[in-house]
Amino acid sequence: MKAEVKIQECEEPYAVIYTEEITDEVQRVLSYMRDNADTLVGTADGRSYVISVHEIEKVTVEDDHTVLYTKRGRYLTGRRLYEVRNILGKAFVQISRSVIGRISACESVEADFGGVLLLHLKNGDREYVSRRYVPAFKKSIGL
């Protein structure tokens, strides 16, 4: 595969692949680009939105749908929770089987019954950190 890079002013890097057919090599490049992007696509009200990873406060699974929460609203994404977790990186931590939260969106944490933690987010939401995820959560926030 040949590659060409042009340096010019643009909002974000943009790639175009010219090919006669989708080969394994082209598919690998597309997969790499999709998996290493710092944006996700979410849908709301029948429209698709490009959402920056930096806007996302938490991600949940609700009724078999992965939902991205931002200050602007909630968006459905076609990706699975583990795929989103891999894209989001170390700024996020999994707090239960169905919830991933941004560490900087946490306002306070309090101990709750049964060894779970109750996490208060800056936007007013509350989420429980289940016992299974408490050690990783504490490590990520420095406790």
N, CA, C and O atoms as CSV, one atom per row, in Angstrom:
chain,resi,resn,atom,element,x,y,z
A,1,MET,N,N,0.844,-1.175,0.000
A,1,MET,CA,C,0.000,0.000,0.000
A,1,MET,C,C,0.885,1.233,0.000
A,1,MET,O,O,1.858,1.307,0.751
A,2,LYS,N,N,0.554,2.184,-0.828
A,2,LYS,CA,C,1.269,3.451,-0.864
A,2,LYS,C,C,0.524,4.444,0.008
A,2,LYS,O,O,-0.694,4.354,0.160
A,3,ALA,N,N,1.253,5.390,0.578
A,3,ALA,CA,C,0.636,6.402,1.430
A,3,ALA,C,C,1.226,7.760,1.120
A,3,ALA,O,O,2.397,7.878,0.759
A,4,GLU,N,N,0.407,8.778,1.264
A,4,GLU,CA,C,0.826,10.152,1.025
A,4,GLU,C,C,0.245,11.019,2.137
A,4,GLU,O,O,-0.928,10.883,2.486
A,5,VAL,N,N,1.059,11.904,2.689
A,5,VAL,CA,C,0.604,12.806,3.741
A,5,VAL,C,C,0.797,14.231,3.247
A,5,VAL,O,O,1.879,14.593,2.786
A,6,LYS,N,N,-0.251,15.036,3.344
A,6,LYS,CA,C,-0.182,16.443,2.962
A,6,LYS,C,C,-0.411,17.277,4.213
A,6,LYS,O,O,-1.395,17.086,4.928
A,7,ILE,N,N,0.506,18.204,4.469
A,7,ILE,CA,C,0.394,19.085,5.623
A,7,ILE,C,C,-0.346,20.343,5.177
A,7,ILE,O,O,0.125,21.079,4.309
A,8,GLN,N,N,-1.502,20.579,5.778
A,8,GLN,CA,C,-2.284,21.774,5.477
A,8,GLN,C,C,-3.179,22.070,6.664
A,8,GLN,O,O,-3.356,21.225,7.541
A,9,GLU,N,N,-3.741,23.266,6.693
A,9,GLU,CA,C,-4.593,23.661,7.804
A,9,GLU,C,C,-5.959,22.984,7.675
A,9,GLU,O,O,-6.624,23.088,6.644
A,10,CYS,N,N,-6.362,22.288,8.740
A,10,CYS,CA,C,-7.674,21.647,8.778
A,10,CYS,C,C,-8.058,21.442,10.242
A,10,CYS,O,O,-7.202,21.460,11.126
A,11,GLU,N,N,-9.357,21.247,10.486
A,11,GLU,CA,C,-9.838,21.102,11.853
A,11,GLU,C,C,-9.324,19.841,12.525
A,11,GLU,O,O,-8.947,19.868,13.696
A,12,GLU,N,N,-9.305,18.738,11.790
A,12,GLU,CA,C,-8.809,17.483,12.315
A,12,GLU,C,C,-8.266,16.651,11.159
A,12,GLU,O,O,-8.651,16.873,10.011
A,13,PRO,N,N,-7.383,15.703,11.437
A,13,PRO,CA,C,-6.856,14.873,10.355
A,13,PRO,C,C,-7.978,14.166,9.603
A,13,PRO,O,O,-8.975,13.744,10.189
A,14,TYR,N,N,-7.792,14.050,8.302
A,14,TYR,CA,C,-8.805,13.475,7.435
A,14,TYR,C,C,-8.103,12.535,6.466
A,14,TYR,O,O,-7.110,12.922,5.849
A,15,ALA,N,N,-8.586,11.328,6.320
A,15,ALA,CA,C,-7.933,10.341,5.461
A,15,ALA,C,C,-8.873,9.905,4.343
A,15,ALA,O,O,-10.073,9.732,4.553
A,16,VAL,N,N,-8.305,9.731,3.149
A,16,VAL,CA,C,-9.039,9.206,2.001
A,16,VAL,C,C,-8.244,8.016,1.476
A,16,VAL,O,O,-7.034,8.115,1.275
A,17,ILE,N,N,-8.911,6.910,1.259
A,17,ILE,CA,C,-8.253,5.715,0.726
A,17,ILE,C,C,-8.843,5.429,-0.647
A,17,ILE,O,O,-10.052,5.254,-0.793
A,18,TYR,N,N,-7.975,5.384,-1.650
A,18,TYR,CA,C,-8.406,5.035,-2.999
A,18,TYR,C,C,-8.085,3.559,-3.218
A,18,TYR,O,O,-6.938,3.141,-3.064
A,19,THR,N,N,-9.089,2.779,-3.574
A,19,THR,CA,C,-8.880,1.355,-3.772
A,19,THR,C,C,-9.946,0.802,-4.726
A,19,THR,O,O,-11.045,1.346,-4.832
A,20,GLU,N,N,-9.604,-0.270,-5.405
A,20,GLU,CA,C,-10.564,-0.923,-6.292
A,20,GLU,C,C,-11.494,-1.843,-5.515
A,20,GLU,O,O,-12.632,-2.079,-5.921
A,21,GLU,N,N,-10.995,-2.366,-4.384
A,21,GLU,CA,C,-11.806,-3.245,-3.550
A,21,GLU,C,C,-11.297,-3.198,-2.115
A,21,GLU,O,O,-10.164,-2.792,-1.855
A,22,ILE,N,N,-12.135,-3.611,-1.208
A,22,ILE,CA,C,-11.758,-3.648,0.211
A,22,ILE,C,C,-10.980,-4.939,0.457
A,22,ILE,O,O,-11.558,-6.021,0.563
A,23,THR,N,N,-9.677,-4.804,0.543
A,23,THR,CA,C,-8.816,-5.958,0.811
A,23,THR,C,C,-8.598,-6.074,2.313
A,23,THR,O,O,-9.024,-5.206,3.075
A,24,ASP,N,N,-7.935,-7.145,2.738
A,24,ASP,CA,C,-7.621,-7.307,4.161
A,24,ASP,C,C,-6.757,-6.153,4.651
A,24,ASP,O,O,-6.943,-5.676,5.770
A,25,GLU,N,N,-5.823,-5.702,3.836
A,25,GLU,CA,C,-4.934,-4.610,4.218
A,25,GLU,C,C,-5.731,-3.308,4.416
A,25,GLU,O,O,-5.516,-2.592,5.394
A,26,VAL,N,N,-6.638,-3.009,3.496
A,26,VAL,CA,C,-7.473,-1.813,3.608
A,26,VAL,C,C,-8.373,-1.933,4.844
A,26,VAL,O,O,-8.551,-0.960,5.576
A,27,GLN,N,N,-8.928,-3.101,5.074
A,27,GLN,CA,C,-9.786,-3.311,6.230
A,27,GLN,C,C,-9.025,-3.109,7.532
A,27,GLN,O,O,-9.569,-2.544,8.481
A,28,ARG,N,N,-7.767,-3.565,7.593
A,28,ARG,CA,C,-6.942,-3.356,8.790
A,28,ARG,C,C,-6.708,-1.868,9.040
A,28,ARG,O,O,-6.778,-1.412,10.181
A,29,VAL,N,N,-6.432,-1.109,7.979
A,29,VAL,CA,C,-6.215,0.329,8.128
A,29,VAL,C,C,-7.492,1.009,8.610
A,29,VAL,O,O,-7.444,1.846,9.511
A,30,LEU,N,N,-8.619,0.662,8.025
A,30,LEU,CA,C,-9.896,1.237,8.443
A,30,LEU,C,C,-10.208,0.902,9.894
A,30,LEU,O,O,-10.654,1.763,10.651
A,31,SER,N,N,-9.976,-0.337,10.280
A,31,SER,CA,C,-10.230,-0.756,11.661
A,31,SER,C,C,-9.337,0.003,12.631
A,31,SER,O,O,-9.787,0.433,13.693
A,32,TYR,N,N,-8.073,0.167,12.264
A,32,TYR,CA,C,-7.133,0.893,13.114
A,32,TYR,C,C,-7.594,2.339,13.292
A,32,TYR,O,O,-7.609,2.863,14.406
A,33,MET,N,N,-7.969,2.973,12.188
A,33,MET,CA,C,-8.399,4.373,12.264
A,33,MET,C,C,-9.662,4.514,13.087
A,33,MET,O,O,-9.772,5.442,13.889
A,34,ARG,N,N,-10.609,3.625,12.912
A,34,ARG,CA,C,-11.868,3.687,13.651
A,34,ARG,C,C,-11.627,3.440,15.139
A,34,ARG,O,O,-12.220,4.112,15.984
A,35,ASP,N,N,-10.764,2.487,15.461
A,35,ASP,CA,C,-10.530,2.126,16.858
A,35,ASP,C,C,-9.650,3.133,17.598
A,35,ASP,O,O,-9.657,3.165,18.829
A,36,ASN,N,N,-8.896,3.948,16.872
A,36,ASN,CA,C,-7.995,4.897,17.510
A,36,ASN,C,C,-8.444,6.340,17.352
A,36,ASN,O,O,-7.653,7.262,17.555
A,37,ALA,N,N,-9.671,6.540,17.002
A,37,ALA,CA,C,-10.222,7.891,16.871
A,37,ALA,C,C,-10.559,8.436,18.249
A,37,ALA,O,O,-10.827,7.671,19.175
A,38,ASP,N,N,-10.548,9.749,18.386
A,38,ASP,CA,C,-10.932,10.337,19.673
A,38,ASP,C,C,-12.348,10.898,19.619
A,38,ASP,O,O,-12.698,11.814,20.364
A,39,THR,N,N,-13.154,10.330,18.724
A,39,THR,CA,C,-14.552,10.689,18.646
A,39,THR,C,C,-15.404,9.431,18.532
A,39,THR,O,O,-14.927,8.377,18.110
A,40,LEU,N,N,-16.646,9.556,18.907
A,40,LEU,CA,C,-17.628,8.485,18.752
A,40,LEU,C,C,-18.850,9.077,18.064
A,40,LEU,O,O,-19.086,10.283,18.133
A,41,VAL,N,N,-19.608,8.246,17.418
A,41,VAL,CA,C,-20.846,8.695,16.791
A,41,VAL,C,C,-22.004,8.228,17.653
A,41,VAL,O,O,-22.108,7.050,17.994
A,42,GLY,N,N,-22.875,9.169,18.001
A,42,GLY,CA,C,-24.057,8.849,18.785
A,42,GLY,C,C,-25.293,9.361,18.079
A,42,GLY,O,O,-25.227,10.322,17.313
A,43,THR,N,N,-26.420,8.719,18.336
A,43,THR,CA,C,-27.664,9.148,17.710
A,43,THR,C,C,-28.654,9.609,18.771
A,43,THR,O,O,-28.720,9.068,19.875
A,44,ALA,N,N,-29.417,10.624,18.397
A,44,ALA,CA,C,-30.485,11.143,19.251
A,44,ALA,C,C,-31.497,11.823,18.345
A,44,ALA,O,O,-31.126,12.563,17.433
A,45,ASP,N,N,-32.748,11.578,18.590
A,45,ASP,CA,C,-33.820,12.192,17.809
A,45,ASP,C,C,-33.673,11.950,16.311
A,45,ASP,O,O,-33.973,12.832,15.506
A,46,GLY,N,N,-33.217,10.771,15.939
A,46,GLY,CA,C,-33.093,10.423,14.535
A,46,GLY,C,C,-31.915,11.053,13.812
A,46,GLY,O,O,-31.798,10.913,12.594
A,47,ARG,N,N,-31.050,11.735,14.522
A,47,ARG,CA,C,-29.875,12.369,13.918
A,47,ARG,C,C,-28.621,11.769,14.514
A,47,ARG,O,O,-28.618,11.334,15.666
A,48,SER,N,N,-27.552,11.747,13.729
A,48,SER,CA,C,-26.251,11.262,14.195
A,48,SER,C,C,-25.371,12.452,14.547
A,48,SER,O,O,-25.345,13.456,13.835
A,49,TYR,N,N,-24.655,12.323,15.654
A,49,TYR,CA,C,-23.782,13.383,16.135
A,49,TYR,C,C,-22.380,12.833,16.348
A,49,TYR,O,O,-22.216,11.699,16.799
A,50,VAL,N,N,-21.370,13.631,16.027
A,50,VAL,CA,C,-19.992,13.279,16.323
A,50,VAL,C,C,-19.691,13.830,17.706
A,50,VAL,O,O,-19.802,15.032,17.943
A,51,ILE,N,N,-19.311,12.946,18.614
A,51,ILE,CA,C,-19.092,13.318,20.009
A,51,ILE,C,C,-17.630,13.117,20.359
A,51,ILE,O,O,-17.090,12.021,20.210
A,52,SER,N,N,-17.005,14.163,20.818
A,52,SER,CA,C,-15.618,14.081,21.251
A,52,SER,C,C,-15.537,13.284,22.551
A,52,SER,O,O,-16.417,13.386,23.407
A,53,VAL,N,N,-14.502,12.510,22.687
A,53,VAL,CA,C,-14.281,11.732,23.909
A,53,VAL,C,C,-14.222,12.667,25.118
A,53,VAL,O,O,-14.615,12.283,26.219
A,54,HIS,N,N,-13.734,13.883,24.915
A,54,HIS,CA,C,-13.581,14.835,26.016
A,54,HIS,C,C,-14.923,15.362,26.533
A,54,HIS,O,O,-14.987,15.914,27.632
A,55,GLU,N,N,-15.990,15.196,25.755
A,55,GLU,CA,C,-17.318,15.643,26.179
A,55,GLU,C,C,-18.038,14.607,27.035
A,55,GLU,O,O,-18.953,14.955,27.782
A,56,ILE,N,N,-17.649,13.368,26.940
A,56,ILE,CA,C,-18.375,12.271,27.573
A,56,ILE,C,C,-18.122,12.255,29.077
A,56,ILE,O,O,-16.976,12.319,29.524
A,57,GLU,N,N,-19.206,12.168,29.858
A,57,GLU,CA,C,-19.102,12.107,31.315
A,57,GLU,C,C,-19.264,10.690,31.833
A,57,GLU,O,O,-18.572,10.278,32.764
A,58,LYS,N,N,-20.183,9.942,31.224
A,58,LYS,CA,C,-20.337,8.545,31.598
A,58,LYS,C,C,-20.955,7.789,30.439
A,58,LYS,O,O,-21.546,8.377,29.533
A,59,VAL,N,N,-20.807,6.469,30.485
A,59,VAL,CA,C,-21.359,5.578,29.472
A,59,VAL,C,C,-22.079,4.463,30.207
A,59,VAL,O,O,-21.529,3.864,31.131
A,60,THR,N,N,-23.306,4.184,29.797
A,60,THR,CA,C,-24.080,3.135,30.447
A,60,THR,C,C,-24.674,2.184,29.414
A,60,THR,O,O,-24.758,2.499,28.227
A,61,VAL,N,N,-25.078,1.025,29.891
A,61,VAL,CA,C,-25.844,0.098,29.057
A,61,VAL,C,C,-27.255,0.088,29.614
A,61,VAL,O,O,-27.471,-0.223,30.785
A,62,GLU,N,N,-28.216,0.434,28.759
A,62,GLU,CA,C,-29.623,0.491,29.149
A,62,GLU,C,C,-30.443,-0.222,28.089
A,62,GLU,O,O,-30.409,0.158,26.918
A,63,ASP,N,N,-31.168,-1.234,28.478
A,63,ASP,CA,C,-32.022,-1.989,27.554
A,63,ASP,C,C,-31.245,-2.447,26.318
A,63,ASP,O,O,-31.712,-2.276,25.192
A,64,ASP,N,N,-30.088,-3.016,26.523
A,64,ASP,CA,C,-29.232,-3.534,25.447
A,64,ASP,C,C,-28.718,-2.460,24.498
A,64,ASP,O,O,-28.325,-2.782,23.376
A,65,HIS,N,N,-28.707,-1.202,24.907
A,65,HIS,CA,C,-28.154,-0.112,24.115
A,65,HIS,C,C,-27.058,0.570,24.928
A,65,HIS,O,O,-27.210,0.778,26.132
A,66,THR,N,N,-25.970,0.913,24.279
A,66,THR,CA,C,-24.907,1.661,24.932
A,66,THR,C,C,-25.235,3.143,24.787
A,66,THR,O,O,-25.466,3.629,23.680
A,67,VAL,N,N,-25.254,3.858,25.911
A,67,VAL,CA,C,-25.667,5.263,25.936
A,67,VAL,C,C,-24.503,6.128,26.409
A,67,VAL,O,O,-23.896,5.857,27.446
A,68,LEU,N,N,-24.196,7.175,25.634
A,68,LEU,CA,C,-23.158,8.140,25.976
A,68,LEU,C,C,-23.827,9.353,26.610
A,68,LEU,O,O,-24.761,9.912,26.033
A,69,TYR,N,N,-23.368,9.769,27.781
A,69,TYR,CA,C,-23.916,10.942,28.452
A,69,TYR,C,C,-22.921,12.086,28.371
A,69,TYR,O,O,-21.753,11.928,28.725
A,70,THR,N,N,-23.383,13.233,27.906
A,70,THR,CA,C,-22.576,14.441,27.857
A,70,THR,C,C,-23.379,15.559,28.520
A,70,THR,O,O,-24.516,15.341,28.939
A,71,LYS,N,N,-22.798,16.746,28.615
A,71,LYS,CA,C,-23.532,17.893,29.147
A,71,LYS,C,C,-24.671,18.291,28.214
A,71,LYS,O,O,-25.670,18.860,28.654
A,72,ARG,N,N,-24.517,17.988,26.919
A,72,ARG,CA,C,-25.549,18.339,25.937
A,72,ARG,C,C,-26.715,17.368,25.925
A,72,ARG,O,O,-27.800,17.722,25.464
A,73,GLY,N,N,-26.521,16.151,26.421
A,73,GLY,CA,C,-27.605,15.183,26.410
A,73,GLY,C,C,-27.114,13.755,26.379
A,73,GLY,O,O,-25.954,13.477,26.687
A,74,ARG,N,N,-28.010,12.844,26.003
A,74,ARG,CA,C,-27.667,11.418,25.939
A,74,ARG,C,C,-27.801,10.939,24.504
A,74,ARG,O,O,-28.712,11.333,23.776
A,75,TYR,N,N,-26.859,10.071,24.116
A,75,TYR,CA,C,-26.784,9.597,22.741
A,75,TYR,C,C,-26.595,8.088,22.727
A,75,TYR,O,O,-25.826,7.545,23.521
A,76,LEU,N,N,-27.288,7.422,21.835
A,76,LEU,CA,C,-27.107,5.984,21.657
A,76,LEU,C,C,-25.958,5.753,20.695
A,76,LEU,O,O,-25.794,6.494,19.726
A,77,THR,N,N,-25.164,4.732,20.957
A,77,THR,CA,C,-24.096,4.358,20.043
A,77,THR,C,C,-24.232,2.884,19.715
A,77,THR,O,O,-24.743,2.103,20.518
A,78,GLY,N,N,-23.782,2.516,18.553
A,78,GLY,CA,C,-23.867,1.126,18.125
A,78,GLY,C,C,-22.746,0.257,18.663
A,78,GLY,O,O,-22.729,-0.951,18.423
A,79,ARG,N,N,-21.816,0.848,19.382
A,79,ARG,CA,C,-20.680,0.089,19.908
A,79,ARG,C,C,-21.043,-0.596,21.224
A,79,ARG,O,O,-21.942,-0.164,21.945
A,80,ARG,N,N,-20.328,-1.662,21.510
A,80,ARG,CA,C,-20.497,-2.377,22.773
A,80,ARG,C,C,-19.730,-1.624,23.864
A,80,ARG,O,O,-18.846,-0.821,23.565
A,81,LEU,N,N,-20.068,-1.884,25.116
A,81,LEU,CA,C,-19.444,-1.172,26.229
A,81,LEU,C,C,-17.936,-1.382,26.261
A,81,LEU,O,O,-17.192,-0.429,26.493
A,82,TYR,N,N,-17.471,-2.602,26.034
A,82,TYR,CA,C,-16.031,-2.856,26.078
A,82,TYR,C,C,-15.309,-2.125,24.944
A,82,TYR,O,O,-14.157,-1.726,25.116
A,83,GLU,N,N,-15.952,-1.941,23.799
A,83,GLU,CA,C,-15.339,-1.193,22.694
A,83,GLU,C,C,-15.201,0.279,23.068
A,83,GLU,O,O,-14.167,0.897,22.815
A,84,VAL,N,N,-16.244,0.832,23.668
A,84,VAL,CA,C,-16.198,2.230,24.095
A,84,VAL,C,C,-15.133,2.405,25.168
A,84,VAL,O,O,-14.384,3.381,25.141
A,85,ARG,N,N,-15.058,1.468,26.117
A,85,ARG,CA,C,-14.055,1.543,27.188
A,85,ARG,C,C,-12.649,1.591,26.607
A,85,ARG,O,O,-11.809,2.348,27.093
A,86,ASN,N,N,-12.381,0.800,25.583
A,86,ASN,CA,C,-11.056,0.789,24.953
A,86,ASN,C,C,-10.755,2.106,24.248
A,86,ASN,O,O,-9.604,2.542,24.232
A,87,ILE,N,N,-11.750,2.739,23.673
A,87,ILE,CA,C,-11.557,4.013,22.982
A,87,ILE,C,C,-11.339,5.146,23.980
A,87,ILE,O,O,-10.519,6.032,23.739
A,88,LEU,N,N,-12.061,5.128,25.093
A,88,LEU,CA,C,-12.022,6.235,26.046
A,88,LEU,C,C,-10.689,6.377,26.756
A,88,LEU,O,O,-10.284,7.501,27.053
A,89,GLY,N,N,-10.006,5.312,27.033
A,89,GLY,CA,C,-8.687,5.397,27.640
A,89,GLY,C,C,-8.685,5.537,29.147
A,89,GLY,O,O,-9.662,5.194,29.814
A,90,LYS,N,N,-7.587,6.040,29.678
A,90,LYS,CA,C,-7.350,6.050,31.121
A,90,LYS,C,C,-8.070,7.163,31.869
A,90,LYS,O,O,-8.049,7.184,33.100
A,91,ALA,N,N,-8.699,8.075,31.167
A,91,ALA,CA,C,-9.461,9.131,31.835
A,91,ALA,C,C,-10.778,8.594,32.391
A,91,ALA,O,O,-11.476,9.295,33.123
A,92,PHE,N,N,-11.119,7.349,32.044
A,92,PHE,CA,C,-12.361,6.727,32.470
A,92,PHE,C,C,-12.064,5.462,33.253
A,92,PHE,O,O,-11.006,4.850,33.105
A,93,VAL,N,N,-13.029,5.079,34.096
A,93,VAL,CA,C,-12.896,3.852,34.876
A,93,VAL,C,C,-14.247,3.144,34.893
A,93,VAL,O,O,-15.297,3.780,34.985
A,94,GLN,N,N,-14.198,1.835,34.803
A,94,GLN,CA,C,-15.435,1.066,34.875
A,94,GLN,C,C,-15.819,0.943,36.337
A,94,GLN,O,O,-15.003,0.559,37.175
A,95,ILE,N,N,-17.090,1.278,36.643
A,95,ILE,CA,C,-17.526,1.267,38.040
A,95,ILE,C,C,-18.557,0.184,38.319
A,95,ILE,O,O,-18.840,-0.120,39.478
A,96,SER,N,N,-19.110,-0.392,37.284
A,96,SER,CA,C,-20.010,-1.534,37.434
A,96,SER,C,C,-20.042,-2.269,36.105
A,96,SER,O,O,-19.398,-1.863,35.138
A,97,ARG,N,N,-20.786,-3.332,36.073
A,97,ARG,CA,C,-20.851,-4.132,34.848
A,97,ARG,C,C,-21.391,-3.337,33.668
A,97,ARG,O,O,-21.071,-3.632,32.516
A,98,SER,N,N,-22.210,-2.329,33.953
A,98,SER,CA,C,-22.861,-1.596,32.876
A,98,SER,C,C,-22.584,-0.096,32.858
A,98,SER,O,O,-23.265,0.643,32.147
A,99,VAL,N,N,-21.588,0.372,33.633
A,99,VAL,CA,C,-21.322,1.817,33.690
A,99,VAL,C,C,-19.822,2.092,33.679
A,99,VAL,O,O,-19.046,1.459,34.395
A,100,ILE,N,N,-19.441,3.055,32.846
A,100,ILE,CA,C,-18.081,3.595,32.814
A,100,ILE,C,C,-18.211,5.080,33.114
A,100,ILE,O,O,-19.092,5.746,32.570
A,101,GLY,N,N,-17.340,5.610,33.978
A,101,GLY,CA,C,-17.425,7.025,34.321
A,101,GLY,C,C,-16.110,7.741,34.125
A,101,GLY,O,O,-15.039,7.150,34.266
A,102,ARG,N,N,-16.198,9.031,33.796
A,102,ARG,CA,C,-15.000,9.875,33.693
A,102,ARG,C,C,-14.536,10.197,35.111
A,102,ARG,O,O,-15.331,10.632,35.944
A,103,ILE,N,N,-13.282,9.987,35.377
A,103,ILE,CA,C,-12.742,10.214,36.720
A,103,ILE,C,C,-12.914,11.673,37.120
A,103,ILE,O,O,-13.278,11.955,38.262
A,104,SER,N,N,-12.662,12.604,36.209
A,104,SER,CA,C,-12.764,14.027,36.545
A,104,SER,C,C,-14.208,14.497,36.717
A,104,SER,O,O,-14.431,15.609,37.194
A,105,ALA,N,N,-15.189,13.682,36.343
A,105,ALA,CA,C,-16.602,14.037,36.533
A,105,ALA,C,C,-17.092,13.654,37.920
A,105,ALA,O,O,-18.233,13.950,38.274
A,106,CYS,N,N,-16.251,13.005,38.705
A,106,CYS,CA,C,-16.619,12.584,40.057
A,106,CYS,C,C,-16.501,13.773,41.017
A,106,CYS,O,O,-15.495,14.481,41.035
A,107,GLU,N,N,-17.541,13.967,41.802
A,107,GLU,CA,C,-17.518,15.042,42.786
A,107,GLU,C,C,-17.142,14.516,44.165
A,107,GLU,O,O,-16.292,15.087,44.848
A,108,SER,N,N,-17.791,13.409,44.570
A,108,SER,CA,C,-17.494,12.823,45.876
A,108,SER,C,C,-17.866,11.346,45.861
A,108,SER,O,O,-18.592,10.866,44.990
A,109,VAL,N,N,-17.336,10.645,46.864
A,109,VAL,CA,C,-17.585,9.217,47.005
A,109,VAL,C,C,-17.938,8.954,48.462
A,109,VAL,O,O,-17.319,9.507,49.371
A,110,GLU,N,N,-18.940,8.105,48.676
A,110,GLU,CA,C,-19.260,7.729,50.045
A,110,GLU,C,C,-19.465,6.221,50.124
A,110,GLU,O,O,-19.937,5.589,49.179
A,111,ALA,N,N,-19.099,5.663,51.271
A,111,ALA,CA,C,-19.286,4.229,51.487
A,111,ALA,C,C,-20.769,3.944,51.657
A,111,ALA,O,O,-21.503,4.719,52.269
A,112,ASP,N,N,-21.185,2.833,51.110
A,112,ASP,CA,C,-22.582,2.441,51.219
A,112,ASP,C,C,-22.643,1.022,51.754
A,112,ASP,O,O,-21.608,0.381,51.936
A,113,PHE,N,N,-23.806,0.542,51.998
A,113,PHE,CA,C,-24.027,-0.775,52.576
A,113,PHE,C,C,-23.474,-1.881,51.666
A,113,PHE,O,O,-23.621,-1.814,50.445
A,114,GLY,N,N,-22.846,-2.886,52.258
A,114,GLY,CA,C,-22.417,-4.070,51.519
A,114,GLY,C,C,-21.110,-3.932,50.778
A,114,GLY,O,O,-20.817,-4.749,49.906
A,115,GLY,N,N,-20.320,-2.934,51.092
A,115,GLY,CA,C,-19.015,-2.804,50.462
A,115,GLY,C,C,-19.011,-2.072,49.137
A,115,GLY,O,O,-17.981,-2.008,48.467
A,116,VAL,N,N,-20.145,-1.521,48.750
A,116,VAL,CA,C,-20.182,-0.738,47.522
A,116,VAL,C,C,-19.968,0.732,47.861
A,116,VAL,O,O,-20.147,1.151,49.004
A,117,LEU,N,N,-19.588,1.499,46.864
A,117,LEU,CA,C,-19.409,2.930,47.027
A,117,LEU,C,C,-20.494,3.655,46.242
A,117,LEU,O,O,-20.920,3.191,45.184
A,118,LEU,N,N,-20.934,4.783,46.759
A,118,LEU,CA,C,-21.886,5.620,46.051
A,118,LEU,C,C,-21.110,6.805,45.506
A,118,LEU,O,O,-20.513,7.577,46.258
A,119,LEU,N,N,-21.127,6.935,44.199
A,119,LEU,CA,C,-20.363,7.963,43.504
A,119,LEU,C,C,-21.304,9.104,43.122
A,119,LEU,O,O,-22.318,8.880,42.461
A,120,HIS,N,N,-20.974,10.309,43.532
A,120,HIS,CA,C,-21.741,11.496,43.173
A,120,HIS,C,C,-20.997,12.209,42.049
A,120,HIS,O,O,-19.827,12.562,42.198
A,121,LEU,N,N,-21.676,12.417,40.930
A,121,LEU,CA,C,-21.065,13.090,39.793
A,121,LEU,C,C,-21.366,14.583,39.842
A,121,LEU,O,O,-22.337,15.005,40.470
A,122,LYS,N,N,-20.540,15.372,39.186
A,122,LYS,CA,C,-20.702,16.828,39.194
A,122,LYS,C,C,-22.015,17.278,38.570
A,122,LYS,O,O,-22.520,18.353,38.893
A,123,ASN,N,N,-22.572,16.463,37.677
A,123,ASN,CA,C,-23.831,16.847,37.034
A,123,ASN,C,C,-25.058,16.477,37.873
A,123,ASN,O,O,-26.190,16.680,37.432
A,124,GLY,N,N,-24.843,15.933,39.082
A,124,GLY,CA,C,-25.942,15.596,39.973
A,124,GLY,C,C,-26.341,14.129,39.940
A,124,GLY,O,O,-27.091,13.677,40.806
A,125,ASP,N,N,-25.854,13.379,38.959
A,125,ASP,CA,C,-26.160,11.947,38.891
A,125,ASP,C,C,-25.439,11.205,40.010
A,125,ASP,O,O,-24.420,11.656,40.531
A,126,ARG,N,N,-26.002,10.053,40.358
A,126,ARG,CA,C,-25.357,9.167,41.329
A,126,ARG,C,C,-25.238,7.798,40.700
A,126,ARG,O,O,-26.159,7.336,40.026
A,127,GLU,N,N,-24.108,7.144,40.915
A,127,GLU,CA,C,-23.876,5.795,40.413
A,127,GLU,C,C,-23.219,4.983,41.518
A,127,GLU,O,O,-22.445,5.511,42.316
A,128,TYR,N,N,-23.529,3.710,41.555
A,128,TYR,CA,C,-22.897,2.825,42.522
A,128,TYR,C,C,-21.667,2.184,41.905
A,128,TYR,O,O,-21.687,1.741,40.756
A,129,VAL,N,N,-20.590,2.141,42.693
A,129,VAL,CA,C,-19.384,1.412,42.298
A,129,VAL,C,C,-19.530,0.038,42.933
A,129,VAL,O,O,-19.462,-0.094,44.155
A,130,SER,N,N,-19.728,-0.974,42.120
A,130,SER,CA,C,-19.961,-2.307,42.669
A,130,SER,C,C,-18.678,-2.866,43.288
A,130,SER,O,O,-17.572,-2.445,42.950
A,131,ARG,N,N,-18.852,-3.824,44.202
A,131,ARG,CA,C,-17.712,-4.381,44.944
A,131,ARG,C,C,-16.615,-4.895,44.036
A,131,ARG,O,O,-15.432,-4.747,44.344
A,132,ARG,N,N,-16.987,-5.488,42.940
A,132,ARG,CA,C,-16.002,-6.044,42.009
A,132,ARG,C,C,-15.077,-4.960,41.445
A,132,ARG,O,O,-13.905,-5.230,41.180
A,133,TYR,N,N,-15.587,-3.742,41.258
A,133,TYR,CA,C,-14.826,-2.665,40.630
A,133,TYR,C,C,-14.243,-1.665,41.630
A,133,TYR,O,O,-13.542,-0.737,41.226
A,134,VAL,N,N,-14.517,-1.836,42.921
A,134,VAL,CA,C,-14.026,-0.904,43.937
A,134,VAL,C,C,-12.493,-0.808,43.951
A,134,VAL,O,O,-11.977,0.310,43.969
A,135,PRO,N,N,-11.734,-1.920,43.945
A,135,PRO,CA,C,-10.274,-1.779,43.978
A,135,PRO,C,C,-9.707,-0.993,42.786
A,135,PRO,O,O,-8.833,-0.145,42.970
A,136,ALA,N,N,-10.184,-1.260,41.596
A,136,ALA,CA,C,-9.697,-0.527,40.411
A,136,ALA,C,C,-10.113,0.929,40.478
A,136,ALA,O,O,-9.349,1.809,40.080
A,137,PHE,N,N,-11.324,1.202,40.981
A,137,PHE,CA,C,-11.787,2.573,41.103
A,137,PHE,C,C,-10.922,3.338,42.093
A,137,PHE,O,O,-10.481,4.450,41.806
A,138,LYS,N,N,-10.675,2.743,43.265
A,138,LYS,CA,C,-9.846,3.408,44.272
A,138,LYS,C,C,-8.450,3.687,43.736
A,138,LYS,O,O,-7.891,4.757,43.978
A,139,LYS,N,N,-7.899,2.749,43.025
A,139,LYS,CA,C,-6.563,2.935,42.455
A,139,LYS,C,C,-6.559,4.078,41.444
A,139,LYS,O,O,-5.616,4.868,41.405
A,140,SER,N,N,-7.599,4.171,40.632
A,140,SER,CA,C,-7.637,5.206,39.593
A,140,SER,C,C,-7.798,6.605,40.161
A,140,SER,O,O,-7.347,7.570,39.545
A,141,ILE,N,N,-8.435,6.739,41.331
A,141,ILE,CA,C,-8.589,8.070,41.933
A,141,ILE,C,C,-7.534,8.351,43.001
A,141,ILE,O,O,-7.517,9.430,43.592
A,142,GLY,N,N,-6.665,7.391,43.244
A,142,GLY,CA,C,-5.565,7.614,44.178
A,142,GLY,C,C,-5.861,7.321,45.614
A,142,GLY,O,O,-5.208,7.890,46.489
A,143,LEU,N,N,-6.815,6.460,45.913
A,143,LEU,CA,C,-7.119,6.074,47.304
A,143,LEU,C,C,-6.378,4.805,47.685
A,143,LEU,O,O,-6.508,4.328,48.812
